[in-house]
Amino acid sequence: MNNITFNLVGQCNLRCPTCPSTHISVAGGLSYASLELCESVFSHIANLYGAQKNICLFSLSEPLLHPHMTNVLSLAGRYGHGCSISSNLNVAVDWEALFAEPALKKLDISLSGFTQKTYGKGHCGGKIALVRKNMEAIARQSKQCAVAVKYLLYNDNLHEVAMARNICAAYGFQFTPVPAYIFYCGDTILAYGENRAFTLPKAARLQERRLLAPRLSEVAPTNTLAALGCSFQQNHLHIHCTGELHVCCLATNKEQGAIGYFPAMNAEEIAEAKQRAPFCALCKKNGLHVQWGFLSQLAAHALSENGAPGDDAELSRKWRRFLAEGVASEHPKDVVIYGAGYNGLMAALLFQEKGLRPIAFMDDHPSGVKDAPLPVYTPGECAAKVPPGTPVVFVMNIDKAQVRALKETLGALGVTRTYTFAEFIQEAAA
């Protein structure tokens, strides 16, 4: 199993308009997984799939609200698992105790500004002073896990990117700007599948004005992808803090996506239940299972080299043409995909459906990739084994500076036809 999410906490402490957790009704206060359930889940994962390098302990929630996080990490480590956490840092934490747990392999930090006026627009209810205090505390800790900041880009917070980047560099944190987009799920998918009109909540509609690429943040329902396999179904487990197994993170409540109680299910029952789920049928009917994985990568193309918002109209048109008609007849068909994770698997399925021939994955850590449907090579191996001139398409969420560095690295190996996902779609679309 390539991707496992165990959503420890059922709520978030902020109300960010572009996140669906803002619009989910919550009653009865904070819900979180008990330590007994955590042990049961970690034990069952190990029994079914072996020790995992990275179990994500979050999904549309704030995991550090869990009152016993260090104990949770200790339990995960008992069964040989590594874990990652994503946090808005608007919570008091004993960082020394947290980083003392060897099971914690990565901490992601979500930002959308570095002054209160800007940050408060995207992370509604959050306090940047507390975030900065926590970042300082994290930087002082002796830690073995990676720390990465994901800066959500809007058209009115670009002026604070440099400030945030410099602070991260001083603290030794990885910094990745990622264009924000509205995370449609749940009721939206059901509305598309049932041909019903759906109106976003007012707060989310207001946020659309701030998006770098509003046209690309709108999905384009199409039945041309209906038969395409879903990596969520095949390679992903999404376990709720109640122990319920959900089809994926897009099904945001029990009625939409719960398919059984995970600790009581065997691998065959899990696979069968995911294939039968009505929610999955509606999602796949309109090709939405493929599109969501690439929205942020397409939107990233709308940010120009000088940091100003670009025009997403042409790319939006090309993307919809590619979904409807596939690759141009004269375009070369063989392609290598850089990145063998979830997006890489979905890109391989999408490209194959649209007339391309994925022949290999390129990945920096091929030994960590399990059950890949194609050969997985390091960049050096790929340069030696793949025919010269084969296009290489990046399917990772990386900024323009990282793209340039990666293209230079591959160019030095003789790999010269390299593209971001958006660049490739623009060239390949019929």
C-alpha positions as CSV (number, residue, x, y, z in Angstrom):
1,M,0.0,0.0,0.0
2,N,1.7,3.2,-1.2
3,N,-0.3,5.8,0.7
4,I,-1.9,5.5,4.1
5,T,-3.7,8.3,5.9
6,F,-4.8,8.0,9.5
7,N,-6.7,11.1,10.4
8,L,-6.1,11.4,14.1
9,V,-8.4,14.4,14.7
10,G,-11.8,15.0,13.3
11,Q,-11.6,18.8,13.2
12,C,-9.4,21.8,12.5
13,N,-8.9,24.9,14.8
14,L,-9.1,27.3,11.8
15,R,-11.8,28.0,9.3
16,C,-9.9,28.5,6.0
17,P,-12.4,29.3,3.2
18,T,-10.7,27.2,0.5
19,C,-10.7,24.1,2.7
20,P,-13.7,21.8,2.8
21,S,-13.3,21.3,6.6
22,T,-14.6,24.8,7.0
23,H,-18.0,23.7,5.6
24,I,-18.3,20.4,7.5
25,S,-20.7,20.6,10.4
26,V,-19.2,19.4,13.6
27,A,-21.1,18.6,16.8
28,G,-20.0,17.4,20.2
29,G,-16.6,19.1,20.5
30,L,-13.2,17.8,19.5
31,S,-13.1,14.2,18.3
32,Y,-9.8,12.2,18.1
33,A,-8.6,8.7,18.0
34,S,-8.1,7.0,21.4
35,L,-4.7,5.5,22.1
36,E,-6.4,2.1,22.1
37,L,-7.7,2.7,18.6
38,C,-4.3,4.0,17.5
39,E,-2.6,0.8,18.6
40,S,-5.2,-1.3,16.9
41,V,-4.8,0.7,13.6
42,F,-1.0,0.6,13.6
43,S,-1.0,-3.1,14.4
44,H,-3.5,-3.9,11.7
45,I,-1.6,-1.9,9.1
46,A,1.6,-3.8,10.0
47,N,-0.2,-7.1,9.8
48,L,-1.8,-6.4,6.4
49,Y,0.9,-4.4,4.6
50,G,4.0,-4.5,6.8
51,A,5.9,-1.6,8.4
52,Q,5.2,1.7,6.6
53,K,7.8,4.5,6.0
54,N,5.2,7.3,6.0
55,I,1.7,7.2,7.5
56,C,0.1,10.6,7.2
57,L,-1.6,11.5,10.5
58,F,-3.8,14.3,9.0
59,S,-6.4,15.1,6.5
60,L,-8.3,18.4,6.4
61,S,-7.7,18.7,10.1
62,E,-5.1,19.8,12.7
63,P,-3.4,16.7,14.1
64,L,-1.5,18.6,16.9
65,L,-4.9,19.1,18.6
66,H,-4.6,15.5,19.7
67,P,-3.8,15.6,23.4
68,H,-1.5,12.5,23.3
69,M,0.5,13.0,20.1
70,T,3.8,11.8,21.5
71,N,2.1,8.6,22.7
72,V,0.6,8.1,19.2
73,L,4.1,8.5,17.6
74,S,5.5,6.0,20.2
75,L,2.8,3.5,19.3
76,A,3.5,3.9,15.5
77,G,7.2,3.4,16.1
78,R,6.5,0.2,18.1
79,Y,5.2,-1.4,14.9
80,G,8.0,0.0,12.7
81,H,6.0,2.8,11.1
82,G,7.2,6.3,10.2
83,C,4.8,9.2,10.3
84,S,4.3,12.7,8.9
85,I,2.2,15.6,10.3
86,S,0.9,18.8,8.6
87,S,0.1,21.7,10.9
88,N,-1.0,25.3,10.9
89,L,1.0,25.8,14.1
90,N,-1.8,27.6,15.8
91,V,-1.5,25.3,18.8
92,A,0.7,25.1,21.9
93,V,3.1,22.1,21.5
94,D,5.9,20.6,23.6
95,W,8.3,20.5,20.6
96,E,11.2,18.9,22.5
97,A,9.0,15.9,23.4
98,L,7.5,15.7,19.9
99,F,10.9,15.7,18.1
100,A,12.2,13.1,20.6
101,E,10.0,10.5,18.9
102,P,11.9,8.8,16.2
103,A,8.7,7.8,14.4
104,L,8.1,11.4,13.3
105,K,9.8,11.7,9.9
106,K,8.3,14.9,8.5
107,L,6.6,18.0,9.7
108,D,4.8,20.2,7.1
109,I,3.8,23.7,8.0
110,S,1.0,25.5,6.2
111,L,1.4,29.3,5.6
112,S,-0.4,31.9,3.5
113,G,1.4,35.1,4.6
114,F,3.9,36.4,7.1
115,T,2.0,39.4,8.5
116,Q,-1.3,39.1,10.4
117,K,-3.2,41.2,7.8
118,T,-2.2,38.9,5.0
119,Y,-2.1,35.6,6.9
120,G,-5.6,36.1,8.4
121,K,-7.2,36.1,4.9
122,G,-6.1,32.6,4.1
123,H,-5.8,31.0,7.5
124,C,-8.9,32.5,9.0
125,G,-8.8,32.6,12.8
126,G,-5.1,32.0,12.9
127,K,-2.5,34.2,14.6
128,I,0.8,34.6,12.7
129,A,2.6,35.7,16.0
130,L,1.9,32.2,17.4
131,V,3.0,30.6,14.2
132,R,6.3,32.5,14.2
133,K,6.9,31.7,17.8
134,N,6.4,28.0,17.1
135,M,8.7,28.2,14.0
136,E,11.4,29.7,16.2
137,A,10.9,26.9,18.8
138,I,11.1,24.2,16.1
139,A,14.3,25.7,14.8
140,R,15.9,25.4,18.2
141,Q,15.2,21.7,18.5
142,S,17.6,19.0,17.8
143,K,15.6,16.9,15.3
144,Q,16.1,14.1,12.8
145,C,12.8,14.7,10.9
146,A,12.4,17.0,7.9
147,V,10.6,20.3,8.3
148,A,9.0,21.9,5.3
149,V,6.9,25.0,4.8
150,K,4.2,25.1,2.1
151,Y,3.3,28.7,1.3
152,L,-0.2,28.9,-0.3
153,L,0.0,31.5,-3.0
154,Y,-2.8,34.0,-3.7
155,N,-2.6,37.0,-5.9
156,D,-2.5,39.3,-2.9
157,N,0.2,37.6,-0.7
158,L,3.1,37.3,-3.2
159,H,4.8,40.3,-1.7
160,E,5.5,38.3,1.5
161,V,7.0,35.2,-0.2
162,A,10.5,36.5,0.1
163,M,10.1,37.3,3.7
164,A,8.8,33.8,4.5
165,R,11.5,32.2,2.3
166,N,14.3,34.0,4.0
167,I,13.0,33.0,7.5
168,C,12.8,29.4,6.4
169,A,16.3,29.5,5.0
170,A,17.6,30.9,8.3
171,Y,15.8,28.1,10.2
172,G,16.9,25.3,7.8
173,F,13.3,24.6,6.7
174,Q,12.4,23.5,3.2
175,F,10.3,26.2,1.5
176,T,7.8,25.4,-1.3
177,P,5.3,28.0,-2.7
178,V,2.1,26.2,-3.8
179,P,-0.7,28.0,-5.6
180,A,-3.9,27.9,-3.6
181,Y,-7.1,26.4,-5.1
182,I,-10.5,25.6,-3.8
183,F,-10.5,22.0,-2.6
184,Y,-13.8,20.7,-4.0
185,C,-15.0,17.4,-2.6
186,G,-18.0,15.6,-1.0
187,D,-21.1,17.4,-2.0
188,T,-19.5,18.8,-5.1
189,I,-18.7,15.4,-6.4
190,L,-22.1,14.1,-5.7
191,A,-23.7,17.1,-7.4
192,Y,-21.6,16.5,-10.6
193,G,-22.4,12.8,-10.5
194,E,-26.1,13.4,-10.2
195,N,-26.2,16.4,-12.6
196,R,-27.3,18.8,-9.9
197,A,-26.3,22.4,-9.6
198,F,-23.9,23.1,-6.7
199,T,-23.1,26.5,-5.2
200,L,-20.0,27.0,-3.2
201,P,-20.4,28.6,0.3
202,K,-20.1,32.4,0.2
203,A,-16.7,32.4,2.0
204,A,-15.2,30.1,-0.7
205,R,-16.7,32.2,-3.5
206,L,-15.1,35.3,-2.2
207,Q,-11.7,33.5,-2.1
208,E,-12.0,32.7,-5.8
209,R,-11.1,36.4,-6.5
210,R,-7.7,35.8,-4.7
211,L,-6.7,32.7,-6.7
212,L,-3.8,32.9,-9.1
213,A,-5.6,30.7,-11.6
214,P,-9.4,30.7,-11.0
215,R,-10.2,29.1,-14.4
216,L,-7.9,26.1,-13.6
217,S,-9.4,25.8,-10.1
218,E,-12.7,24.8,-11.7
219,V,-12.8,21.1,-12.5
220,A,-14.1,20.1,-15.9
221,P,-16.5,17.1,-15.7
222,T,-15.8,14.7,-18.6
223,N,-16.9,11.1,-19.2
224,T,-13.7,10.4,-21.3
225,L,-11.9,9.4,-18.1
226,A,-14.7,7.3,-16.6
227,A,-13.0,3.9,-17.3
228,L,-9.6,5.1,-16.0
229,G,-8.4,3.4,-12.8
230,C,-8.2,5.4,-9.6
231,S,-5.0,5.3,-7.6
232,F,-7.0,6.2,-4.5
233,Q,-8.9,2.9,-4.9
234,Q,-5.8,0.9,-5.7
235,N,-3.1,2.3,-3.5
236,H,-4.5,4.5,-0.7
237,L,-6.0,3.9,2.7
238,H,-7.9,6.7,4.4
239,I,-8.7,5.9,8.0
240,H,-10.9,8.2,10.1
241,C,-10.3,9.0,13.8
242,T,-13.3,6.7,14.6
243,G,-11.5,3.8,12.9
244,E,-13.9,3.9,10.0
245,L,-12.2,3.3,6.6
246,H,-13.3,5.9,4.0
247,V,-12.9,5.6,0.2
248,C,-10.6,8.6,0.2
249,C,-10.2,12.1,1.5
250,L,-12.6,13.6,-1.0
251,A,-15.5,11.8,0.8
252,T,-15.8,14.1,3.7
253,N,-18.4,12.4,5.9
254,K,-19.5,9.0,7.0
255,E,-22.6,8.9,4.8
256,Q,-20.6,9.7,1.7
257,G,-17.5,7.5,2.1
258,A,-17.4,5.1,5.0
259,I,-17.0,1.5,3.8
260,G,-16.2,-0.4,7.0
261,Y,-14.4,-0.5,10.4
262,F,-10.7,-0.8,9.4
263,P,-9.4,-2.9,12.3
264,A,-12.0,-5.6,11.5
265,M,-11.4,-5.8,7.8
266,N,-8.9,-8.0,5.9
267,A,-7.1,-6.9,2.7
268,E,-9.6,-8.6,0.4
269,E,-12.6,-7.0,2.1
270,I,-11.0,-3.6,1.9
271,A,-10.3,-3.9,-1.9
272,E,-13.8,-5.2,-2.6
273,A,-15.5,-2.5,-0.5
274,K,-13.6,0.2,-2.3
275,Q,-14.6,-1.1,-5.7
276,R,-18.3,-1.2,-4.7
277,A,-18.5,2.3,-3.1
278,P,-21.2,4.4,-4.8
279,F,-19.3,7.6,-4.1
280,C,-16.4,6.2,-6.2
281,A,-18.7,5.5,-9.1
282,L,-20.0,9.1,-9.2
283,C,-16.5,10.5,-8.9
284,K,-15.1,8.4,-11.7
285,K,-18.2,8.9,-13.9
286,N,-17.0,12.5,-14.4
287,G,-13.3,11.9,-14.4
288,L,-12.9,13.9,-11.2
289,H,-10.7,11.2,-9.6
290,V,-8.0,12.1,-12.2
291,Q,-8.2,15.8,-12.3
292,W,-7.9,16.7,-8.6
293,G,-4.3,15.4,-8.4
294,F,-3.1,17.9,-11.0
295,L,-4.9,21.2,-10.2
296,S,-2.2,22.7,-8.1
297,Q,0.5,21.8,-10.7
298,L,-1.5,23.4,-13.5
299,A,-2.2,26.5,-11.3
300,A,1.5,26.8,-10.5
301,H,2.1,27.6,-14.2
302,A,0.0,30.8,-13.8
303,L,2.6,32.3,-11.6
304,S,5.0,34.2,-13.9
305,E,8.8,34.2,-13.4
306,N,8.8,37.6,-11.8
307,G,6.3,36.5,-9.2
308,A,3.2,38.2,-10.7
309,P,-0.1,36.4,-11.5
310,G,-0.2,35.1,-15.1
311,D,-3.0,34.4,-17.5
312,D,-4.4,30.9,-17.1
313,A,-7.0,31.2,-19.9
314,E,-4.9,29.5,-22.6
315,L,-3.7,26.7,-20.3
316,S,-7.2,26.1,-19.1
317,R,-8.4,25.7,-22.7
318,K,-5.5,23.3,-23.5
319,W,-6.2,21.2,-20.4
320,R,-9.9,20.8,-21.3
321,R,-8.9,19.9,-24.8
322,F,-6.4,17.3,-23.6
323,L,-9.1,15.8,-21.3
324,A,-11.6,15.6,-24.2
325,E,-9.5,14.7,-27.2
326,G,-6.1,13.5,-25.9
327,V,-2.7,13.9,-27.4
328,A,-2.1,15.5,-30.8
329,S,-1.6,12.8,-33.5
330,E,1.8,14.1,-34.5
331,H,3.2,14.3,-30.9
332,P,5.8,11.7,-29.8
333,K,4.0,9.0,-27.8
334,D,6.7,7.7,-25.4
335,V,7.1,9.6,-22.1
336,V,9.0,9.3,-18.8
337,I,7.3,10.5,-15.6
338,Y,9.4,12.2,-12.9
339,G,7.9,11.3,-9.6
340,A,6.7,7.7,-8.8
341,G,4.2,8.7,-6.0
342,Y,0.5,9.2,-6.2
343,N,0.6,11.9,-8.9
344,G,3.0,9.8,-10.9
345,L,0.7,6.8,-10.9
346,M,-2.3,9.0,-11.9
347,A,-0.3,10.7,-14.6
348,A,0.7,7.3,-16.0
349,L,-3.0,6.3,-16.1
350,L,-4.1,9.6,-17.6
351,F,-1.4,9.7,-20.3
352,Q,-2.0,6.1,-21.3
353,E,-5.7,6.8,-21.7
354,K,-5.0,9.9,-23.8
355,G,-2.8,8.1,-26.4
356,L,0.7,8.4,-24.8
357,R,3.0,5.5,-23.8
358,P,4.5,6.0,-20.3
359,I,7.7,3.8,-20.4
360,A,9.3,4.5,-17.0
361,F,9.3,6.5,-13.8
362,M,12.2,8.6,-12.8
363,D,12.5,9.1,-9.0
364,D,15.2,10.3,-6.6
365,H,14.5,7.3,-4.3
366,P,13.4,4.4,-6.4
367,S,14.1,1.8,-3.7
368,G,11.2,3.3,-1.6
369,V,8.7,2.8,-4.4
370,K,6.5,-0.3,-4.0
371,D,4.4,-2.1,-6.7
372,A,5.1,0.5,-9.5
373,P,3.5,-0.5,-12.8
374,L,6.5,0.7,-14.7
375,P,10.3,0.5,-14.2
376,V,11.6,3.1,-11.7
377,Y,15.0,4.6,-12.3
378,T,17.2,7.2,-10.7
379,P,18.0,10.2,-13.0
380,G,21.4,8.7,-13.9
381,E,19.9,5.2,-14.6
382,C,17.2,6.8,-16.7
383,A,19.6,8.8,-18.8
384,A,21.5,5.5,-19.6
385,K,18.5,3.3,-20.3
386,V,15.8,5.5,-21.9
387,P,16.1,6.4,-25.6
388,P,17.6,9.9,-26.0
389,G,15.0,12.6,-26.7
390,T,12.2,11.0,-24.7
391,P,10.2,13.7,-22.9
392,V,10.4,13.7,-19.1
393,V,7.4,15.2,-17.3
394,F,7.6,16.5,-13.7
395,V,4.5,15.6,-11.7
396,M,5.8,17.0,-8.3
397,N,4.6,20.2,-6.7
398,I,7.7,22.3,-7.1
399,D,8.2,26.0,-7.7
400,K,9.9,27.6,-10.7
401,A,13.3,27.9,-9.0
402,Q,13.2,24.1,-8.3
403,V,12.1,23.4,-11.8
404,R,15.1,25.3,-13.2
405,A,17.5,23.5,-10.9
406,L,16.0,20.1,-11.9
407,K,16.2,20.9,-15.6
408,E,19.8,21.9,-15.2
409,T,20.6,18.7,-13.3
410,L,19.0,16.5,-15.9
411,G,20.5,18.5,-18.7
412,A,24.0,17.8,-17.4
413,L,23.0,14.1,-17.7
414,G,22.0,14.5,-21.3
415,V,18.3,14.6,-20.6
416,T,17.2,17.7,-22.4
417,R,13.4,17.4,-23.2
418,T,12.0,18.2,-19.7
419,Y,8.7,19.7,-18.9
420,T,6.5,20.6,-16.0
421,F,3.1,19.0,-16.2
422,A,1.5,22.3,-17.5
423,E,4.2,22.8,-20.1
424,F,3.7,19.2,-21.4
425,I,-0.1,19.6,-21.6
426,Q,0.3,22.8,-23.6
427,E,2.6,21.1,-26.1
428,A,0.8,17.7,-26.3
429,A,-2.9,18.7,-26.4
430,A,-4.6,17.9,-29.7
